[in-house]
């Protein structure tokens, strides 16, 4: 009997110890502490991105804001369903920045890129000085002959289908190297058609494993995504989905999620419209944390209601009763996130040069 009583006492002590231990783990892994940890990890990657050579590449402005080789530049054609195309094989080779004058009719012109070697990729080489000052890219001076072609854009994918009236489908995958040092990889996709609307996605992978990507699509289902990750995990993601039905000409929010580290906030439709947002920690629903979503900017056709676009704010009440907005939690990181995504969407320098050469090859082939 004494042995039995001793066993029961030890079992009770073990259960109490296990319960206390679990409570301590639960407290340590609260939504608030997890969110704060996620913000610190995010801030570390953001600072690394902002100080990287790859980000300096993204920050280079377009050659000309009014110049584009996309469909709008194509001469008027008879309306038909035939799509023209330019693929990687059409423009493959090594292209060096080397200004050469040539005569066409009574006038003299300059050609700035010359194909100098054969390659199964498109390798574009130009001086770093010209790349970082795009306004002088197509301005020749005698000292240009002294510049080294040490800024290299290598394309492993290029597929551009277009029709002036029906739209386009564009894909490009590239890596960028400056002075024999890799800066990162830029991938872009875009398309436009009456049936599917406009779609755009761009991604930049940095050499340290950090990655940023954004995508946006219109049409009956509009989706916008902003995502930042490191080599190990997703650090930040905001996704907004809106649907336009045949009976309603306006986009209506269908799903909204915002993730910071291990914390995910989700709002989706319920029986009486949009349910209040739910908070998940490592996939587990947290019953004691609440979220209020505030739309700052009213829109008649909302397709990108996000914190990134300054159209939305979230107020989170944690399980300890304290509250903070998402902007307060992110602190100075929120401005840097917005700047980084704006830069990614506007990073057209490499695209402009590649497209200019591709369009020249297409017109003269």
Residue pairs with C-beta under 8 A, 6 or more apart in sequence:
29 281
29 282
30 281
30 318
30 319
30 320
31 263
31 279
31 281
31 286
31 289
31 316
31 318
31 319
32 318
32 319
32 320
32 322
34 261
34 262
34 263
34 281
34 282
35 260
35 261
35 263
35 316
35 329
36 329
37 261
37 262
38 235
38 260
38 261
38 262
38 263
39 260
39 261
39 329
39 330
39 331
39 333
41 230
41 235
41 261
42 228
42 235
42 236
42 260
42 261
42 330
42 333
43 331
43 333
45 210
45 228
45 230
45 235
46 228
46 333
46 336
46 337
46 340
47 336
48 206
48 208
48 210
49 55
49 206
49 210
49 212
49 228
49 340
50 336
50 340
52 183
52 184
52 206
52 207
52 208
52 210
53 178
53 181
53 183
53 184
54 176
54 183
54 184
54 204
54 206
54 207
55 206
55 340
55 343
56 132
56 183
57 176
57 178
57 183
57 184
57 186
57 347
57 349
57 350
58 186
58 204
58 343
58 344
58 347
59 343
59 347
60 131
60 132
60 134
60 347
60 349
61 134
61 346
61 349
62 134
62 346
62 348
62 349
62 352
63 134
63 135
63 137
63 138
63 349
63 352
63 353
63 356
64 352
67 352
67 356
68 352
68 355
69 352
69 355
69 356
69 358
69 359
70 162
70 168
70 170
70 355
71 162
71 163
71 164
71 167
71 168
71 192
73 359
74 162
74 164
76 164
77 164
77 165
79 165
80 163
81 163
81 166
82 163
83 161
83 162
83 163
83 166
84 161
84 162
84 163
84 362
85 159
85 160
85 161
85 162
86 158
86 160
86 358
86 359
86 361
86 362
87 158
87 159
87 160
88 121
88 122
88 155
88 156
88 157
88 158
88 159
90 358
90 361
90 362
90 365
91 122
91 155
91 158
91 354
91 357
91 358
91 361
92 118
92 119
92 120
92 121
92 122
93 115
93 116
93 117
93 118
93 119
93 122
93 123
94 115
94 116
94 117
94 118
94 119
94 123
94 125
95 113
95 114
95 115
95 116
95 122
95 123
95 124
95 125
95 357
96 113
96 114
96 116
96 125
96 126
96 149
97 112
97 113
97 125
97 126
97 127
97 130
97 147
97 149
98 112
98 113
98 114
98 116
99 110
99 111
99 112
99 140
99 144
100 110
100 111
100 112
100 114
101 108
101 109
101 110
101 111
102 108
102 109
102 110
102 111
103 109
110 138
110 140
112 137
112 138
112 140
113 124
113 126
113 353
113 357
121 154
121 155
121 156
122 154
122 155
122 158
122 354
122 357
123 152
123 153
123 154
123 155
124 152
124 153
124 154
124 155
124 353
124 354
124 357
125 149
125 150
125 151
125 152
126 137
126 149
126 151
126 353
127 144
127 147
127 148
127 149
127 150
127 151
128 150
128 151
128 178
128 179
129 147
130 136
130 137
130 144
130 147
130 151
131 137
131 151
131 349
134 349
134 352
137 353
150 178
150 179
150 180
151 176
151 177
151 178
152 176
152 177
152 178
153 174
153 175
153 176
153 350
153 353
153 354
154 174
154 175
154 176
154 177
155 172
155 173
155 174
155 354
156 173
156 174
156 175
157 171
157 172
157 173
157 174
157 187
158 171
158 172
158 173
158 354
158 358
159 169
159 170
159 171
159 172
160 168
160 169
160 170
160 171
160 355
160 358
161 168
161 169
161 170
162 168
162 169
162 170
166 193
166 194
167 191
167 192
167 193
167 194
168 190
168 191
168 192
169 191
170 188
170 189
170 190
170 191
171 188
171 189
172 186
172 187
172 188
172 189
172 351
172 354
173 185
173 186
173 187
174 185
174 186
174 187
174 350
174 354
175 182
175 184
175 185
175 186
176 182
176 183
176 184
176 185
176 186
176 350
177 183
182 207
183 207
184 204
184 205
184 206
184 207
185 204
185 205
186 202
186 203
186 204
186 347
186 350
187 202
187 203
187 204
187 205
188 201
188 202
188 203
188 351
189 199
189 200
189 201
189 202
190 198
190 199
190 200
190 201
191 198
191 199
192 198
192 199
196 219
197 217
197 218
197 219
197 220
197 222
198 216
198 217
198 218
198 219
199 215
199 216
199 217
199 218
199 219
200 215
200 216
200 217
200 345
201 213
201 214
201 215
201 216
202 213
202 214
202 215
202 344
202 345
202 347
203 211
203 212
203 213
203 214
204 211
204 212
204 213
204 344
204 347
205 211
208 231
209 230
209 231
209 232
210 228
210 229
210 230
210 231
211 227
211 228
211 229
211 230
212 227
212 228
212 340
212 341
212 344
213 225
213 227
213 344
214 224
214 225
214 226
214 227
214 341
214 344
214 345
215 223
215 224
215 225
216 223
216 224
216 225
216 303
216 304
217 223
217 224
218 303
219 244
220 243
220 244
220 245
221 241
221 242
221 243
221 244
221 254
222 240
222 241
222 242
222 243
222 244
222 251
222 303
222 304
223 239
223 240
223 241
223 242
224 239
224 240
224 303
224 304
224 306
224 309
225 237
225 238
225 239
226 236
226 237
226 238
226 239
226 306
226 308
226 337
226 341
227 234
227 236
227 237
227 238
228 234
228 235
228 236
228 237
228 337
228 340
229 235
233 261
234 259
235 260
235 261
236 259
236 260
236 337
237 257
237 258
237 259
238 257
238 258
238 259
238 306
238 307
238 308
239 255
239 256
239 257
239 258
240 253
240 255
240 256
240 303
240 304
240 305
240 306
241 253
241 254
241 255
241 256
242 251
242 252
242 253
242 254
242 302
242 303
242 305
243 251
243 252
243 254
244 250
244 251
244 252
245 252
250 300
250 301
251 301
251 302
251 303
253 267
253 274
253 302
253 305
254 268
254 269
255 266
255 267
255 268
255 269
256 266
256 267
256 268
256 277
256 293
256 305
257 264
257 265
257 266
257 267
258 264
258 265
258 307
258 314
258 326
259 265
260 329
262 281
262 282
263 279
263 280
263 281
264 279
264 280
264 283
265 277
265 278
265 279
265 280
265 291
265 314
265 316
266 277
266 278
266 280
267 274
267 275
267 276
267 277
267 278
267 291
267 293
268 274
268 275
269 275
276 290
276 291
276 292
277 291
277 292
277 293
277 314
278 285
278 291
279 285
279 286
279 289
279 290
279 291
279 316
280 286
286 319
288 318
288 319
289 316
289 317
289 318
289 319
290 316
290 317
291 314
291 315
291 316
291 317
292 314
292 315
292 317
293 312
293 313
293 314
294 312
294 313
294 314
294 315
295 302
295 305
295 311
295 312
296 310
296 311
296 312
296 313
297 305
297 310
297 311
299 305
299 311
302 311
304 311
305 311
305 312
306 312
307 313
307 314
307 326
307 327
307 334
308 337
308 338
308 341
310 338
313 325
313 326
313 327
314 325
314 326
315 323
315 324
315 325
315 326
316 323
316 324
316 325
316 326
316 329
317 323
318 324
326 334
327 334
330 337
